[in-house]
Amino acid sequence: MTEEYAEAREIIADLHRIVTPNGVQEKYELRAGGIDHCVYARGKDRSNPVMLFVHGGPASPLAPAAWEFQRPVEEYFTVVTYDQRAAGRTLRTVDPETIADTLTIAQYVEDAIELAEQIRERYGVQKLVLVGHSWGTIIAIQAALDRPDLFHAYVGIGQVIDARANEALCFEYALQQARKHNHTEALEQLASIAPYPGDEPLTRERIIIARQWAQYRGGLSAYREDSLYYFEAPMLSPEYTVEETETINEGNQFTLGRVLDEMLEVDYTGVTEFPIPVVMFLGRHDYTTPAQPTADWMEKVRAPYKQAIWFEHSAHLAPWEEPGKFLISLVTYVRQLSV
């Protein structure tokens, strides 16, 4: 990757520059769990509710891709996100080998809580709106359960409720689509991991095969075989340098194998009471973290307020795929819970 995108980056940065007198646009570091995390905050009015967005992955920071959808949201919320430990720019703040043993869900949750406490103080608010996407939903939903006093509400996007059920649904969809389209290569590869997930270890290689063919048929981004707009977004990001974009894959490779086993054991189906309002954004075509287990859970869980919103033309990337509906849903169903 070269600096050939520099001029385009400057144009995007200028468009996204917060110029309102009471606006927020800052990058800084906050310490949590013994390490410094890179934090980003943007919003057009400091009096708006503050949203803490926990990114997915593992180790797929939101900051370098948020420019594609987030600017309208910043008119109604001050949006704060951070690069998790061993992810993105945070990967450069500490030797990853020294924190390899700390890459556990419990530690990520502790990090999120510590950061939430500091963000709350920094912006002078009592509570935050907590949002999680994909892998980030595992962290965020547990943070909400552990420290409900910190949050007005919880919003899950691509929520993980039952990880093993998700894997089964992902495989079933991939197989169904491969048969429908008589896709020989997909059928052969899927047969090589069947039965899935089965009793064999859920290795990274087996998961990639199942996900690859589900995503090929729109399970990541609806109606698309690939998602260039998402994976290549950092190339034009005003938040990351070209060199810093290289840390995204580095962090993913370093992190995934260390959290995979624990991630695959995630099961929130036993949670029947949720302490704060909960809103779920469900991609109708999501076969990366399939929506049906979350929809089923939402029907049963008791909470002060709950709302499930289907994104009919989205898969796993609803904020990017249906940004208008994403904005309207946040303003309609979530902002009212925080004012």
NORJO-V674803 format. One record per residue. N is the residue number from 1. SS is DSSP state (H for helix, E for strand, - for the rest). PSI is psi in whole degrees, -180 to 180 (none if undefined). D_CENTER is the distance of its C-alpha to the mean C-alpha in Angstrom with 1 decimal. Layout:
# NORJO-V674803
n/ss/psi/d_center
N/SS/PSI/D_CENTER
N/SS/PSI/D_CENTER
This chain:
# NORJO-V674803
n/ss/psi/d_center
1/-/136/25.0
2/-/-177/27.5
3/H/19/27.8
4/H/-16/28.8
5/H/7/25.8
6/H/-44/26.9
7/H/-42/28.7
8/H/-39/25.8
9/H/-42/23.5
10/H/-39/26.1
11/H/-45/26.3
12/H/-41/22.6
13/H/-40/22.8
14/H/-41/25.8
15/H/-39/24.3
16/H/-1/21.4
17/-/129/23.7
18/-/118/23.9
19/-/-5/27.6
20/-/145/28.1
21/-/-32/30.4
22/-/24/28.1
23/-/173/24.8
24/E/126/22.3
25/E/102/21.2
26/E/152/20.9
27/E/138/19.5
28/E/177/20.6
29/E/139/20.1
30/E/141/19.9
31/E/132/21.1
32/E/137/19.4
33/-/27/20.3
34/-/1/23.0
35/E/161/21.1
36/E/135/20.2
37/E/139/16.7
38/E/126/16.2
39/E/144/15.3
40/E/135/15.2
41/E/132/16.5
42/E/137/17.6
43/E/152/19.5
44/-/-10/22.8
45/-/118/24.4
46/-/-16/24.2
47/-/-8/25.4
48/-/159/22.2
49/E/150/19.9
50/E/129/17.4
51/E/131/13.6
52/E/117/11.5
53/E/118/7.8
54/E/115/6.0
55/-/168/3.6
56/-/-156/3.1
57/-/-116/6.7
58/-/146/8.7
59/-/38/9.6
60/-/86/7.8
61/-/144/8.1
62/-/-36/7.3
63/-/-45/11.0
64/-/-6/12.8
65/-/-10/11.2
66/H/-24/11.0
67/H/-20/14.7
68/H/-21/14.6
69/-/-17/13.7
70/-/-24/13.5
71/-/-45/17.2
72/-/-33/18.4
73/H/-32/16.0
74/H/-9/17.6
75/H/-17/20.9
76/-/-16/19.9
77/E/150/17.6
78/E/114/17.5
79/E/122/13.9
80/E/128/13.2
81/E/168/10.4
82/E/152/11.3
83/-/119/11.2
84/-/169/11.2
85/-/136/14.4
86/-/22/15.4
87/-/142/12.7
88/H/-135/13.6
89/H/-25/16.5
90/H/-27/16.4
91/H/-26/17.6
92/H/-8/20.8
93/-/-13/21.6
94/-/144/22.7
95/-/117/24.1
96/H/-32/21.4
97/H/-26/24.2
98/H/-14/25.1
99/H/10/21.8
100/H/-40/21.3
101/H/-9/22.6
102/H/0/20.2
103/-/77/17.0
104/-/155/16.8
105/H/-42/14.5
106/H/-40/17.2
107/H/-40/17.1
108/H/-38/13.4
109/H/-44/14.0
110/H/-41/17.2
111/H/-48/15.6
112/H/-41/13.3
113/H/-45/16.5
114/H/-42/18.7
115/H/-40/16.6
116/H/-41/16.5
117/H/-42/20.2
118/H/-37/20.9
119/H/-40/18.9
120/H/-45/20.7
121/H/-41/24.0
122/H/-38/23.4
123/-/8/23.0
124/-/40/25.5
125/-/155/23.6
126/-/-37/24.0
127/-/162/20.5
128/E/158/17.0
129/E/127/14.7
130/E/126/11.7
131/E/136/8.3
132/E/146/5.3
133/E/127/2.5
134/-/-123/4.3
135/H/-36/5.8
136/H/-22/4.7
137/H/-29/6.6
138/H/-43/9.4
139/H/-49/9.8
140/H/-41/9.6
141/H/-35/11.9
142/H/-37/14.3
143/H/-39/14.5
144/H/-39/15.5
145/H/-39/18.0
146/H/-38/19.4
147/-/65/19.7
148/H/-22/19.9
149/H/-17/22.3
150/H/-13/19.6
151/E/139/17.8
152/E/-43/19.0
153/E/163/16.5
154/E/133/13.2
155/E/122/10.9
156/E/131/8.7
157/E/118/7.0
158/-/43/7.5
159/-/138/8.8
160/-/115/10.5
161/-/-45/14.0
162/E/101/16.3
163/H/-42/15.1
164/H/-37/18.6
165/H/-39/19.1
166/H/-44/16.0
167/H/-42/17.7
168/H/-43/20.9
169/H/-38/19.7
170/H/-48/18.1
171/H/-44/21.4
172/H/-41/23.5
173/H/-46/22.0
174/H/-43/22.4
175/H/-43/25.9
176/H/-44/26.8
177/H/-37/25.8
178/H/-41/27.6
179/H/-43/30.7
180/H/-40/30.6
181/-/7/30.6
182/-/49/32.9
183/-/97/30.6
184/H/-46/32.6
185/H/-45/30.3
186/H/-44/27.3
187/H/-41/29.8
188/H/-44/31.2
189/H/-41/28.0
190/H/-37/26.7
191/H/-30/30.1
192/H/-17/29.9
193/H/0/27.1
194/-/150/28.5
195/-/146/28.6
196/-/132/24.9
197/-/-23/23.4
198/-/-160/27.0
199/-/-9/28.5
200/-/158/27.9
201/-/141/25.3
202/-/81/21.8
203/-/162/21.9
204/H/-39/19.4
205/H/-42/22.0
206/H/-42/22.3
207/H/-42/18.5
208/H/-41/18.5
209/H/-47/21.4
210/H/-47/20.1
211/H/-40/16.7
212/H/-47/18.7
213/H/-25/21.0
214/H/-42/18.7
215/H/-30/16.6
216/H/-28/20.0
217/H/31/20.9
218/H/15/18.0
219/H/-11/15.5
220/-/-51/12.7
221/-/119/14.1
222/-/136/16.9
223/-/8/20.4
224/-/144/19.5
225/-/-25/20.4
226/-/174/18.2
227/-/59/15.5
228/H/-40/17.3
229/H/-31/16.1
230/H/-51/12.5
231/H/-28/13.6
232/-/2/16.5
233/H/-39/15.1
234/H/-22/15.4
235/H/-27/19.1
236/H/7/19.7
237/-/132/17.5
238/-/-9/19.7
239/-/-26/17.5
240/-/142/18.1
241/-/168/21.5
242/H/-44/22.2
243/H/-40/22.7
244/H/-27/19.4
245/H/-26/17.5
246/H/-22/19.2
247/H/-17/17.3
248/H/-53/14.0
249/H/-36/15.8
250/H/-46/17.8
251/H/-41/15.0
252/H/-47/13.5
253/H/-38/17.0
254/H/-35/17.9
255/H/-43/15.1
256/H/-50/14.5
257/H/-26/18.1
258/H/-21/18.2
259/H/-7/15.5
260/H/-50/15.9
261/H/-44/18.8
262/H/-39/17.4
263/H/-37/14.1
264/-/-10/16.4
265/-/0/18.4
266/-/130/15.8
267/E/107/17.6
268/-/13/17.3
269/-/-23/20.0
270/-/-7/22.5
271/-/110/21.0
272/-/-13/23.3
273/E/128/23.2
274/E/131/20.4
275/-/-16/21.6
276/-/167/20.0
277/E/140/19.2
278/E/131/16.2
279/E/132/14.8
280/E/130/12.9
281/E/116/11.9
282/E/119/13.0
283/E/120/13.3
284/-/-30/16.9
285/-/18/16.6
286/-/112/13.5
287/-/27/14.8
288/-/-52/11.9
289/-/87/11.0
290/-/142/14.1
291/-/-22/14.3
292/H/-43/17.9
293/H/-35/17.4
294/H/-42/15.3
295/H/-42/18.0
296/H/-43/20.7
297/H/-41/19.3
298/H/-32/19.1
299/H/-31/22.7
300/H/-32/23.9
301/-/146/22.1
302/E/133/24.1
303/E/160/22.6
304/-/-30/24.1
305/-/140/22.4
306/E/147/20.1
307/E/127/19.0
308/E/127/17.4
309/E/119/16.9
310/E/132/17.1
311/E/100/16.0
312/-/-22/18.9
313/-/29/18.3
314/-/156/14.6
315/-/-108/13.1
316/-/-11/9.4
317/-/50/8.8
318/H/-43/10.5
319/H/-32/10.1
320/H/-38/11.8
321/H/-38/14.0
322/-/67/15.4
323/H/-32/14.9
324/H/-48/18.1
325/H/-35/17.3
326/H/-49/14.0
327/H/-50/16.2
328/H/-38/19.0
329/H/-40/17.1
330/H/-44/15.7
331/H/-40/19.3
332/H/-45/21.0
333/H/-22/19.3
334/H/-44/17.4
335/H/-35/19.5
336/H/-23/22.6
337/H/-8/21.3
338/H/9/21.1
339/-/none/24.4
